Amino acid sequence: GLSYTWIFNNNTLYVQEDSRRFVSQETGNLYIAKVEPSDVGNYTCVVTNSEAEQSVQGPPTPLTLRSDGVMGEYEPKIEVRFPETTYAAKGSSVKLECFALGK
């Protein structure tokens, strides 16, 4: 299977589930909540195929902060992809994810 890792300014970005950052192991997307000045820099995605024992690194993508507070061309939107029915065992934990997208 494939796994995804992100590099931030030439250092591996260690993402914890309870922090502001989240990497989807389904799509490889990196999500950052409440962007801060410390988040500014270059982000590079690394895709690893464990069966082939190979990794591929994409090009760096710069993240910059706008000081004028203008969102740009795309307004933020909320994207929800909940299944029509969700089953859970009594006493278990369920996690439903919702992401705000925008530029």
N, CA, C and O atoms as a Tinker XYZ file with bonds, in Angstrom:
   412  protein
     1  N      0.799000   -1.184000    0.000000    73     2
     2  CA     0.000000    0.000000    0.000000    64     1     3
     3  C      0.849000    1.259000    0.000000    63     2     4     5
     4  O      2.052000    1.227000    0.261000    81     3
     5  N      0.198000    2.347000   -0.296000    73     3     6
     6  CA     0.864000    3.645000   -0.311000    64     5     7
     7  C      0.746000    4.330000    1.041000    63     6     8     9
     8  O     -0.254000    4.179000    1.741000    81     7
     9  N      1.771000    5.078000    1.396000    73     7    10
    10  CA     1.702000    5.933000    2.583000    64     9    11
    11  C      2.235000    7.312000    2.197000    63    10    12    13
    12  O      3.043000    7.443000    1.277000    81    11
    13  N      1.776000    8.323000    2.903000    73    11    14
    14  CA     2.094000    9.707000    2.573000    64    13    15
    15  C      2.781000   10.393000    3.741000    63    14    16    17
    16  O      2.375000   10.247000    4.894000    81    15
    17  N      3.819000   11.135000    3.427000    73    15    18
    18  CA     4.549000   11.923000    4.408000    64    17    19
    19  C      4.754000   13.302000    3.801000    63    18    20    21
    20  O      4.854000   13.438000    2.582000    81    19
    21  N      4.817000   14.316000    4.639000    73    19    22
    22  CA     5.091000   15.669000    4.159000    64    21    23
    23  C      6.393000   16.169000    4.764000    63    22    24    25
    24  O      6.711000   15.890000    5.920000    81    23
    25  N      7.131000   16.906000    3.964000    73    23    26
    26  CA     8.367000   17.550000    4.402000    64    25    27
    27  C      8.095000   19.046000    4.456000    63    26    28    29
    28  O      7.546000   19.619000    3.515000    81    27
    29  N      8.479000   19.672000    5.555000    73    27    30
    30  CA     8.303000   21.112000    5.735000    64    29    31
    31  C      9.687000   21.742000    5.862000    63    30    32    33
    32  O     10.423000   21.458000    6.807000    81    31
    33  N     10.033000   22.597000    4.904000    73    31    34
    34  CA    11.352000   23.249000    4.889000    64    33    35
    35  C     12.488000   22.252000    5.081000    63    34    36    37
    36  O     13.369000   22.456000    5.916000    81    35
    37  N     12.463000   21.176000    4.307000    73    35    38
    38  CA    13.504000   20.131000    4.292000    64    37    39
    39  C     13.555000   19.259000    5.543000    63    38    40    41
    40  O     14.517000   18.515000    5.732000    81    39
    41  N     12.537000   19.338000    6.402000    73    39    42
    42  CA    12.455000   18.487000    7.594000    64    41    43
    43  C     11.146000   17.715000    7.563000    63    42    44    45
    44  O     10.112000   18.268000    7.191000    81    43
    45  N     11.178000   16.443000    7.951000    73    43    46
    46  CA     9.954000   15.650000    7.998000    64    45    47
    47  C      8.960000   16.303000    8.940000    63    46    48    49
    48  O      9.303000   16.670000   10.064000    81    47
    49  N      7.719000   16.446000    8.473000    73    47    50
    50  CA     6.656000   17.058000    9.270000    64    49    51
    51  C      5.973000   15.950000   10.054000    63    50    52    53
    52  O      5.302000   15.098000    9.470000    81    51
    53  N      6.137000   15.954000   11.364000    73    51    54
    54  CA     5.514000   14.941000   12.210000    64    53    55
    55  C      4.140000   15.446000   12.619000    63    54    56    57
    56  O      4.020000   16.427000   13.352000    81    55
    57  N      3.108000   14.768000   12.140000    73    55    58
    58  CA     1.728000   15.196000   12.354000    64    57    59
    59  C      1.096000   14.322000   13.419000    63    58    60    61
    60  O      1.099000   13.095000   13.316000    81    59
    61  N      0.556000   14.962000   14.440000    73    59    62
    62  CA    -0.160000   14.229000   15.479000    64    61    63
    63  C     -1.648000   14.442000   15.257000    63    62    64    65
    64  O     -2.070000   15.513000   14.819000    81    63
    65  N     -2.430000   13.435000   15.555000    73    63    66
    66  CA    -3.851000   13.509000   15.269000    64    65    67
    67  C     -4.578000   14.603000   16.037000    63    66    68    69
    68  O     -5.604000   15.093000   15.566000    81    67
    69  N     -4.087000   14.994000   17.186000    73    67    70
    70  CA    -4.789000   16.000000   17.974000    64    69    71
    71  C     -4.248000   17.410000   17.730000    63    70    72    73
    72  O     -4.674000   18.348000   18.404000    81    71
    73  N     -3.328000   17.580000   16.791000    73    71    74
    74  CA    -2.767000   18.908000   16.536000    64    73    75
    75  C     -3.539000   19.606000   15.430000    63    74    76    77
    76  O     -4.612000   19.151000   15.031000    81    75
    77  N     -2.997000   20.703000   14.936000    73    75    78
    78  CA    -3.662000   21.479000   13.893000    64    77    79
    79  C     -3.476000   20.879000   12.508000    63    78    80    81
    80  O     -4.133000   21.315000   11.563000    81    79
    81  N     -2.612000   19.906000   12.364000    73    79    82
    82  CA    -2.312000   19.336000   11.050000    64    81    83
    83  C     -2.830000   17.901000   10.948000    63    82    84    85
    84  O     -2.861000   17.152000   11.924000    81    83
    85  N     -3.232000   17.555000    9.733000    73    83    86
    86  CA    -3.758000   16.211000    9.480000    64    85    87
    87  C     -3.353000   15.793000    8.069000    63    86    88    89
    88  O     -3.522000   16.571000    7.130000    81    87
    89  N     -2.825000   14.585000    7.904000    73    87    90
    90  CA    -2.496000   14.039000    6.591000    64    89    91
    91  C     -3.438000   12.868000    6.338000    63    90    92    93
    92  O     -3.442000   11.892000    7.088000    81    91
    93  N     -4.235000   12.971000    5.276000    73    91    94
    94  CA    -5.126000   11.880000    4.901000    64    93    95
    95  C     -4.300000   10.761000    4.280000    63    94    96    97
    96  O     -3.609000   10.979000    3.285000    81    95
    97  N     -4.366000    9.573000    4.854000    73    95    98
    98  CA    -3.649000    8.431000    4.292000    64    97    99
    99  C     -4.441000    7.810000    3.140000    63    98   100   101
   100  O     -3.993000    6.846000    2.519000    81    99
   101  N     -5.615000    8.368000    2.863000    73    99   102
   102  CA    -6.404000    7.920000    1.705000    64   101   103
   103  C     -6.029000    8.722000    0.457000    63   102   104   105
   104  O     -5.889000    8.159000   -0.629000    81   103
   105  N     -5.865000   10.040000    0.616000    73   103   106
   106  CA    -5.580000   10.908000   -0.538000    64   105   107
   107  C     -4.189000   11.523000   -0.507000    63   106   108   109
   108  O     -3.685000   11.961000   -1.541000    81   107
   109  N     -3.561000   11.560000    0.666000    73   107   110
   110  CA    -2.263000   12.218000    0.800000    64   109   111
   111  C     -2.376000   13.700000    1.088000    63   110   112   113
   112  O     -1.362000   14.364000    1.301000    81   111
   113  N     -3.597000   14.236000    1.099000    73   111   114
   114  CA    -3.790000   15.667000    1.336000    64   113   115
   115  C     -3.329000   16.070000    2.733000    63   114   116   117
   116  O     -3.529000   15.341000    3.705000    81   115
   117  N     -2.711000   17.240000    2.811000    73   115   118
   118  CA    -2.302000   17.829000    4.084000    64   117   119
   119  C     -3.294000   18.928000    4.417000    63   118   120   121
   120  O     -3.544000   19.808000    3.593000    81   119
   121  N     -3.860000   18.888000    5.611000    73   119   122
   122  CA    -4.801000   19.899000    6.066000    64   121   123
   123  C     -4.191000   20.625000    7.254000    63   122   124   125
   124  O     -3.637000   19.995000    8.154000    81   123
   125  N     -4.293000   21.955000    7.257000    73   123   126
   126  CA    -3.769000   22.767000    8.354000    64   125   127
   127  C     -4.901000   23.656000    8.844000    63   126   128   129
   128  O     -5.488000   24.400000    8.058000    81   127
   129  N     -5.210000   23.590000   10.117000    73   127   130
   130  CA    -6.239000   24.435000   10.713000    64   129   131
   131  C     -5.586000   25.650000   11.350000    63   130   132   133
   132  O     -4.519000   25.542000   11.955000    81   131
   133  N     -6.213000   26.789000   11.218000    73   131   134
   134  CA    -5.748000   28.029000   11.850000    64   133   135
   135  C     -4.282000   28.295000   11.515000    63   134   136   137
   136  O     -3.416000   28.253000   12.388000    81   135
   137  N     -4.021000   28.569000   10.248000    73   135   138
   138  CA    -2.657000   28.798000    9.777000    64   137   139
   139  C     -2.008000   29.929000   10.569000    63   138   140   141
   140  O     -2.619000   30.972000   10.798000    81   139
   141  N     -0.764000   29.706000   10.982000    73   139   142
   142  CA     0.004000   30.666000   11.776000    64   141   143
   143  C      1.272000   31.046000   11.022000    63   142   144   145
   144  O      1.658000   30.342000   10.089000    81   143
   145  N      1.931000   32.143000   11.401000    73   143   146
   146  CA     3.187000   32.524000   10.740000    64   145   147
   147  C      4.239000   31.410000   10.736000    63   146   148   149
   148  O      5.048000   31.330000    9.811000    81   147
   149  N      4.235000   30.559000   11.753000    73   147   150
   150  CA     5.219000   29.466000   11.802000    64   149   151
   151  C      4.954000   28.396000   10.745000    63   150   152   153
   152  O      5.806000   27.538000   10.518000    81   151
   153  N      3.781000   28.429000   10.091000    73   151   154
   154  CA     3.446000   27.468000    9.049000    64   153   155
   155  C      3.981000   27.879000    7.676000    63   154   156   157
   156  O      3.956000   27.084000    6.737000    81   155
   157  N      4.462000   29.111000    7.558000    73   155   158
   158  CA     4.957000   29.619000    6.279000    64   157   159
   159  C      6.232000   28.877000    5.889000    63   158   160   161
   160  O      7.138000   28.716000    6.707000    81   159
   161  N      6.297000   28.430000    4.640000    73   159   162
   162  CA     7.479000   27.725000    4.152000    64   161   163
   163  C      7.121000   26.835000    2.987000    63   162   164   165
   164  O      6.058000   26.986000    2.384000    81   163
   165  N      7.999000   25.912000    2.668000    73   163   166
   166  CA     7.800000   24.986000    1.558000    64   165   167
   167  C      7.367000   23.618000    2.057000    63   166   168   169
   168  O      7.965000   23.064000    2.980000    81   167
   169  N      6.323000   23.077000    1.438000    73   167   170
   170  CA     5.787000   21.759000    1.765000    64   169   171
   171  C      5.999000   20.832000    0.578000    63   170   172   173
   172  O      5.705000   21.190000   -0.562000    81   171
   173  N      6.510000   19.636000    0.856000    73   171   174
   174  CA     6.770000   18.649000   -0.184000    64   173   175
   175  C      6.148000   17.327000    0.234000    63   174   176   177
   176  O      6.348000   16.864000    1.357000    81   175
   177  N      5.389000   16.720000   -0.680000    73   175   178
   178  CA     4.755000   15.434000   -0.397000    64   177   179
   179  C      5.673000   14.297000   -0.829000    63   178   180   181
   180  O      6.283000   14.350000   -1.897000    81   179
   181  N      5.763000   13.271000    0.007000    73   179   182
   182  CA     6.534000   12.070000   -0.308000    64   181   183
   183  C      5.573000   10.888000   -0.252000    63   182   184   185
   184  O      4.924000   10.652000    0.767000    81   183
   185  N      5.488000   10.146000   -1.358000    73   183   186
   186  CA     4.628000    8.961000   -1.441000    64   185   187
   187  C      5.520000    7.729000   -1.414000    63   186   188   189
   188  O      6.457000    7.612000   -2.203000    81   187
   189  N      5.218000    6.811000   -0.497000    73   187   190
   190  CA     6.018000    5.593000   -0.355000    64   189   191
   191  C      5.166000    4.373000   -0.666000    63   190   192   193
   192  O      4.050000    4.232000   -0.166000    81   191
   193  N      5.714000    3.491000   -1.505000    73   191   194
   194  CA     5.092000    2.208000   -1.809000    64   193   195
   195  C      5.877000    1.155000   -1.039000    63   194   196   197
   196  O      7.003000    0.823000   -1.409000    81   195
   197  N      5.288000    0.633000    0.030000    73   195   198
   198  CA     6.011000   -0.300000    0.900000    64   197   199
   199  C      6.319000   -1.620000    0.202000    63   198   200   201
   200  O      7.347000   -2.237000    0.484000    81   199
   201  N      5.447000   -2.067000   -0.705000    73   199   202
   202  CA     5.699000   -3.321000   -1.421000    64   201   203
   203  C      6.907000   -3.202000   -2.343000    63   202   204   205
   204  O      7.746000   -4.101000   -2.407000    81   203
   205  N      6.983000   -2.076000   -3.058000    73   203   206
   206  CA     8.096000   -1.872000   -3.996000    64   205   207
   207  C      9.322000   -1.290000   -3.295000    63   206   208   209
   208  O     10.395000   -1.185000   -3.890000    81   207
   209  N      9.155000   -0.914000   -2.033000    73   207   210
   210  CA    10.229000   -0.294000   -1.256000    64   209   211
   211  C     10.808000    0.913000   -1.985000    63   210   212   213
   212  O     12.024000    1.081000   -2.070000    81   211
   213  N      9.899000    1.763000   -2.516000    73   211   214
   214  CA    10.314000    2.963000   -3.226000    64   213   215
   215  C      9.498000    4.155000   -2.760000    63   214   216   217
   216  O      8.345000    4.025000   -2.348000    81   215
   217  N     10.138000    5.334000   -2.837000    73   215   218
   218  CA     9.468000    6.591000   -2.507000    64   217   219
   219  C      9.641000    7.563000   -3.661000    63   218   220   221
   220  O     10.648000    7.547000   -4.369000    81   219
   221  N      8.631000    8.410000   -3.832000    73   219   222
   222  CA     8.679000    9.468000   -4.837000    64   221   223
   223  C      8.372000   10.779000   -4.130000    63   222   224   225
   224  O      7.437000   10.864000   -3.334000    81   223
   225  N      9.159000   11.791000   -4.426000    73   223   226
   226  CA     9.001000   13.103000   -3.798000    64   225   227
   227  C      8.492000   14.090000   -4.841000    63   226   228   229
   228  O      9.049000   14.195000   -5.934000    81   227
   229  N      7.426000   14.814000   -4.494000    73   227   230
   230  CA     6.870000   15.812000   -5.399000    64   229   231
   231  C      7.631000   17.127000   -5.302000    63   230   232   233
   232  O      8.572000   17.247000   -4.517000    81   231
   233  N      7.226000   18.113000   -6.098000    73   231   234
   234  CA     7.883000   19.419000   -6.036000    64   233   235
   235  C      7.445000   20.176000   -4.783000    63   234   236   237
   236  O      6.349000   19.936000   -4.275000    81   235
   237  N      8.276000   21.079000   -4.279000    73   235   238
   238  CA     7.876000   21.865000   -3.107000    64   237   239
   239  C      6.761000   22.850000   -3.455000    63   238   240   241
   240  O      6.749000   23.441000   -4.535000    81   239
   241  N      5.833000   23.012000   -2.528000    73   239   242
   242  CA     4.741000   23.969000   -2.675000    64   241   243
   243  C      4.875000   25.013000   -1.584000    63   242   244   245
   244  O      4.832000   24.667000   -0.403000    81   243
   245  N      5.039000   26.301000   -1.946000    73   243   246
   246  CA     5.193000   27.326000   -0.916000    64   245   247
   247  C      3.858000   27.712000   -0.289000    63   246   248   249
   248  O      2.841000   27.807000   -0.976000    81   247
   249  N      3.875000   27.933000    1.017000    73   247   250
   250  CA     2.715000   28.470000    1.722000    64   249   251
   251  C      3.104000   29.843000    2.233000    63   250   252   253
   252  O      4.106000   29.993000    2.933000    81   251
   253  N      2.307000   30.849000    1.883000    73   251   254
   254  CA     2.553000   32.217000    2.340000    64   253   255
   255  C      1.286000   32.742000    3.004000    63   254   256   257
   256  O      0.187000   32.265000    2.723000    81   255
   257  N      1.443000   33.715000    3.876000    73   255   258
   258  CA     0.296000   34.354000    4.528000    64   257   259
   259  C      0.029000   35.691000    3.867000    63   258   260   261
   260  O      0.953000   36.430000    3.529000    81   259
   261  N     -1.234000   35.987000    3.689000    73   259   262
   262  CA    -1.613000   37.293000    3.159000    64   261   263
   263  C     -1.840000   38.235000    4.327000    63   262   264   265
   264  O     -2.543000   37.897000    5.280000    81   263
   265  N     -1.255000   39.395000    4.252000    73   263   266
   266  CA    -1.401000   40.356000    5.354000    64   265   267
   267  C     -2.645000   41.227000    5.197000    63   266   268   269
   268  O     -3.056000   41.890000    6.149000    81   267
   269  N     -3.257000   41.235000    3.987000    73   267   270
   270  CA    -4.415000   42.097000    3.756000    64   269   271
   271  C     -5.738000   41.458000    4.174000    63   270   272   273
   272  O     -6.779000   42.115000    4.139000    81   271
   273  N     -5.709000   40.185000    4.566000    73   271   274
   274  CA    -6.922000   39.515000    5.028000    64   273   275
   275  C     -7.877000   39.131000    3.918000    63   274   276   277
   276  O     -8.971000   38.643000    4.204000    81   275
   277  N     -7.507000   39.332000    2.655000    73   275   278
   278  CA    -8.370000   38.994000    1.533000    64   277   279
   279  C     -8.191000   37.513000    1.211000    63   278   280   281
   280  O     -7.068000   37.013000    1.142000    81   279
   281  N     -9.299000   36.826000    1.016000    73   279   282
   282  CA    -9.237000   35.386000    0.789000    64   281   283
   283  C     -8.789000   35.017000   -0.621000    63   282   284   285
   284  O     -8.355000   33.887000   -0.846000    81   283
   285  N     -8.882000   35.922000   -1.555000    73   283   286
   286  CA    -8.464000   35.603000   -2.915000    64   285   287
   287  C     -9.632000   35.173000   -3.775000    63   286   288   289
   288  O    -10.785000   35.488000   -3.480000    81   287
   289  N     -9.328000   34.459000   -4.828000    73   287   290
   290  CA   -10.319000   34.111000   -5.845000    64   289   291
   291  C    -11.389000   33.157000   -5.346000    63   290   292   293
   292  O    -12.546000   33.279000   -5.746000    81   291
   293  N    -11.036000   32.207000   -4.478000    73   291   294
   294  CA   -11.980000   31.187000   -4.042000    64   293   295
   295  C    -12.415000   31.437000   -2.609000    63   294   296   297
   296  O    -11.590000   31.537000   -1.701000    81   295
   297  N    -13.711000   31.535000   -2.424000    73   295   298
   298  CA   -14.243000   31.681000   -1.077000    64   297   299
   299  C    -14.205000   30.336000   -0.375000    63   298   300   301
   300  O    -14.347000   29.298000   -1.022000    81   299
   301  N    -14.013000   30.337000    0.951000    73   299   302
   302  CA   -14.002000   29.061000    1.679000    64   301   303
   303  C    -15.347000   28.360000    1.580000    63   302   304   305
   304  O    -16.387000   29.011000    1.475000    81   303
   305  N    -15.326000   27.041000    1.613000    73   303   306
   306  CA   -16.557000   26.267000    1.637000    64   305   307
   307  C    -16.350000   25.085000    2.563000    63   306   308   309
   308  O    -15.219000   24.653000    2.788000    81   307
   309  N    -17.418000   24.575000    3.086000    73   307   310
   310  CA   -17.358000   23.405000    3.949000    64   309   311
   311  C    -17.652000   22.176000    3.088000    63   310   312   313
   312  O    -18.633000   22.149000    2.345000    81   311
   313  N    -16.801000   21.173000    3.193000    73   311   314
   314  CA   -16.980000   19.955000    2.409000    64   313   315
   315  C    -17.188000   18.798000    3.366000    63   314   316   317
   316  O    -16.325000   18.491000    4.189000    81   315
   317  N    -18.335000   18.166000    3.250000    73   315   318
   318  CA   -18.666000   17.047000    4.125000    64   317   319
   319  C    -18.937000   15.829000    3.257000    63   318   320   321
   320  O    -19.713000   15.897000    2.304000    81   319
   321  N    -18.297000   14.720000    3.586000    73   319   322
   322  CA   -18.504000   13.477000    2.838000    64   321   323
   323  C    -18.878000   12.357000    3.803000    63   322   324   325
   324  O    -18.175000   11.351000    3.902000    81   323
   325  N    -19.973000   12.535000    4.500000    73   323   326
   326  CA   -20.408000   11.498000    5.422000    64   325   327
   327  C    -21.137000   10.412000    4.643000    63   326   328   329
   328  O    -21.865000   10.705000    3.694000    81   327
   329  N    -20.942000    9.157000    5.042000    73   327   330
   330  CA   -21.732000    8.098000    4.407000    64   329   331
   331  C    -23.198000    8.275000    4.779000    63   330   332   333
   332  O    -23.528000    8.889000    5.793000    81   331
   333  N    -24.071000    7.725000    3.940000    73   331   334
   334  CA   -25.500000    7.872000    4.199000    64   333   335
   335  C    -25.888000    7.247000    5.538000    63   334   336   337
   336  O    -26.737000    7.772000    6.258000    81   335
   337  N    -25.251000    6.111000    5.862000    73   335   338
   338  CA   -25.488000    5.434000    7.135000    64   337   339
   339  C    -24.143000    5.070000    7.752000    63   338   340   341
   340  O    -23.253000    4.563000    7.069000    81   339
   341  N    -24.005000    5.333000    9.042000    73   339   342
   342  CA   -22.779000    4.983000    9.748000    64   341   343
   343  C    -23.142000    4.033000   10.883000    63   342   344   345
   344  O    -24.021000    4.333000   11.691000    81   343
   345  N    -22.468000    2.894000   10.945000    73   343   346
   346  CA   -22.723000    1.913000   11.993000    64   345   347
   347  C    -21.571000    1.942000   12.989000    63   346   348   349
   348  O    -20.412000    2.118000   12.612000    81   347
   349  N    -21.904000    1.767000   14.258000    73   347   350
   350  CA   -20.879000    1.726000   15.293000    64   349   351
   351  C    -21.336000    0.784000   16.400000    63   350   352   353
   352  O    -22.520000    0.704000   16.724000    81   351
   353  N    -20.375000    0.080000   16.964000    73   351   354
   354  CA   -20.677000   -0.801000   18.086000    64   353   355
   355  C    -20.887000    0.040000   19.341000    63   354   356   357
   356  O    -20.222000    1.059000   19.532000    81   355
   357  N    -21.799000   -0.382000   20.180000    73   355   358
   358  CA   -22.079000    0.326000   21.419000    64   357   359
   359  C    -20.798000    0.447000   22.236000    63   358   360   361
   360  O    -20.092000   -0.539000   22.447000    81   359
   361  N    -20.500000    1.668000   22.697000    73   359   362
   362  CA   -19.320000    1.910000   23.511000    64   361   363
   363  C    -18.069000    2.218000   22.711000    63   362   364   365
   364  O    -17.029000    2.537000   23.288000    81   363
   365  N    -18.153000    2.128000   21.380000    73   363   366
   366  CA   -16.974000    2.428000   20.560000    64   365   367
   367  C    -16.934000    3.919000   20.214000    63   366   368   369
   368  O    -17.909000    4.638000   20.434000    81   367
   369  N    -15.815000    4.373000   19.676000    73   367   370
   370  CA   -15.655000    5.762000   19.264000    64   369   371
   371  C    -15.875000    5.875000   17.767000    63   370   372   373
   372  O    -15.509000    4.980000   17.005000    81   371
   373  N    -16.472000    6.979000   17.351000    73   371   374
   374  CA   -16.710000    7.239000   15.935000    64   373   375
   375  C    -16.132000    8.602000   15.617000    63   374   376   377
   376  O    -16.310000    9.555000   16.376000    81   375
   377  N    -15.433000    8.694000   14.486000    73   375   378
   378  CA   -14.831000    9.958000   14.073000    64   377   379
   379  C    -15.364000   10.329000   12.692000    63   378   380   381
   380  O    -15.137000    9.599000   11.728000    81   379
   381  N    -16.070000   11.453000   12.586000    73   379   382
   382  CA   -16.544000   11.966000   11.315000    64   381   383
   383  C    -15.768000   13.241000   11.024000    63   382   384   385
   384  O    -15.651000   14.111000   11.887000    81   383
   385  N    -15.243000   13.353000    9.821000    73   383   386
   386  CA   -14.393000   14.484000    9.488000    64   385   387
   387  C    -15.099000   15.462000    8.564000    63   386   388   389
   388  O    -15.861000   15.068000    7.680000    81   387
   389  N    -14.837000   16.720000    8.780000    73   387   390
   390  CA   -15.398000   17.792000    7.977000    64   389   391
   391  C    -14.282000   18.795000    7.750000    63   390   392   393
   392  O    -13.593000   19.172000    8.698000    81   391
   393  N    -14.091000   19.234000    6.516000    73   391   394
   394  CA   -12.996000   20.143000    6.209000    64   393   395
   395  C    -13.523000   21.431000    5.595000    63   394   396   397
   396  O    -14.444000   21.411000    4.779000    81   395
   397  N    -12.933000   22.547000    5.993000    73   395   398
   398  CA   -13.219000   23.826000    5.359000    64   397   399
   399  C    -12.135000   24.051000    4.307000    63   398   400   401
   400  O    -10.941000   24.002000    4.603000    81   399
   401  N    -12.571000   24.294000    3.089000    73   399   402
   402  CA   -11.647000   24.481000    1.993000    64   401   403
   403  C    -11.698000   25.923000    1.513000    63   402   404   405
   404  O    -12.759000   26.546000    1.545000    81   403
   405  N    -10.582000   26.455000    1.074000    73   403   406
   406  CA   -10.555000   27.803000    0.536000    64   405   407
   407  C     -9.135000   28.207000    0.234000    63   406   408   409
   408  O     -8.191000   27.459000    0.488000    81   407
   409  N     -8.997000   29.372000   -0.300000    73   407   410
   410  CA    -7.680000   29.870000   -0.669000    64   409   411
   411  C     -7.429000   31.164000    0.058000    63   410   412
   412  O     -6.369000   31.768000   -0.104000    81   411
